[in-house]
Amino acid sequence: MFTVRKFTGSLGIALAGVGSAAAIALGSATPAIAANQALMLNGIGLSIGSGLLPDVVMANVLGGIFSTYERTGVPWPMQARPVTGPDSLPLTDSVAIGVDNLDAAIKTALAKTGPGEHVTVVGLSAGALVADDVLRKILTDPNAPAKNKLTFYVVADSSRATFNANRLDRTLNYQYRLPVETKYDTVVVVAEYDGFADFPDRVWNIVAAVNAYAGEIVKHVPSVFTDLTTVAPSNITVATNSLGGVTTKYFIPAEHLPLVELLPFLAPQEAALKKIVDAGYIRNDPKGAATSPAPAAAVANTADTAAVAAPDVSAPAETVAAKQAVPAADPTPVADSLDIAKQAPAASSVDAPKPTGRRAAVTRGSDGSGITHRSSANPARSAAASRAGTSPSA
C-alpha cells in the first residue's frame, strides 16, 4: 500500500494555488516594459489548471529578484507514478517532457532578448530536476547559447542533496544523477533541515531524520521566497568549475529546529536536540574527523518496505550495489503537498535590489510557442493538510 511517508520521501513539493495567490495580488507590482526573461518551473503537487505558477507568485520568488523580468511559467506534467496516482506518468517521463518544453521555451525567450539582456531558468523543488537535465542536454549542443545569455537558479533541488548521491529511487523507479559541469553560472538555494534538499547524511540518526521530515513542511516552500540579500556571506559559497561555470550556493540556516516549530512543547529541549540533529550531518563534523556517510543504496533498498523513512530527495546518482539494512523508526507522516502561494510574501515588502535591465511587460504564464503540455492526473489529496484544516486548492 502506498503511504504518505512514501509520498514525502519521494519528491520535493512546490504547489501554487490560484485562489491563495489572490492574497498577495494587490501587493504585486506590475512591470511595464520587457527586459530580461525568467522561465520558471513549478514543483510537483496537486494539479491546478495547467499547474503553472501564477505571475503574482513568480514575482515574489527569491525576494522578488525577478520582479522586473518578463516571467513565463514553463509547463511540464509534474507527475510521478505512483505518488501522483496509478494512471499518472512516471517521473522519468514527466521530466523528459519538461526538458523538451523548457528547451523550446529557452529558444523562444532568447529570441526576445536584446543586447545585454539574458534568460534565467528557475527550477523550484522538483522543477529543478528539469532544469538540471536541460543543463545536461545543452552540454552536447553545438549551438548552445552563449554563456552570458543564459543562467540557472535551482531552489530546493533534491538532486544536489548529499544523501541522494548515486542513488536509485526504487519507489519512483527514477535514477538520479549528479549535476554536470557546465559553462553556465548557476545559483543553488538550500534551506537547512529541508528534508527534500537537506536530509541528514547519517540516516540512522532518527532524531535528525524526523527533524528533516518536519523541515519538509516548514522549510521547503519558504526557501523559494527567501531574499538572498539577507543570507550572511559565511553561508554563501562560490566555486568555478573546469568549464568556467560559477556555482553560487546560498545555505539558509534555520533559526529553530523544524521539529520544535511543529511541536513547540519541545522548545525547552531544543539545544540538546540540535546537538543530536547536527551530528547527523557531515558538514558539522570537527575538521579532520573521520566521516561516515549514509549508505544510500541500503536506504533505497529498504525504503519500499518502510525500514527507513528517508525522503526521496531528487538526487544525483548511478545505482549503488551495496545492500545493508538500516533500521529506523517510521516518524509521523508529513504533509503530502505544500502551497507556495499561501506562503508567498507580499511584493510590496520586498526590499531586495532588483536585477538591472528595462522593466518588463508581464507575460501571464502561457504555454508559449512550440511548447507541448500534458494534463496532470489527479493525485491524492494531502492527509496531513486535511488534518490541519488547510486542504490544497483544487
Buried (B, 14 or more C-beta within 10 A) or exposed (E): EEEBBBBBBBBBBBBBBBEBBEBBBEBBBEBEEBBBBBBBBBBBBBBBEBBBBBBBBBBBBBBBBBBBBBBBBBBBBBBBBBBBBEEBBBBBBBBBBBBBBBBBBBBBBBEBBEEEBBBBBBBBBBBBBBBBBBBBBBBEEEEBBEBEBBBBBBBBBBBBBBBBBBBBBBBBEBBBBBBBEBBBBBBBBBBBBBBBBBBBBBBBBBBBBBBBBBBBBBBBBBBBBBBBEEBEEEEEEEEEEEEEBBBBBBBBEBEBBBBBBBEEEBEEEBEEBBEBBBBBBBEEBEEEEEEEEBBBBBBBBBBEEEBBBBBBBBBBBEEBEEEEEBEBEEBBBBBBBBBBBBBBBBBEEBEBEBBEBBBBEBBEBEBBEEBEBBEBBEBBEBBBBEEEEBBBBE
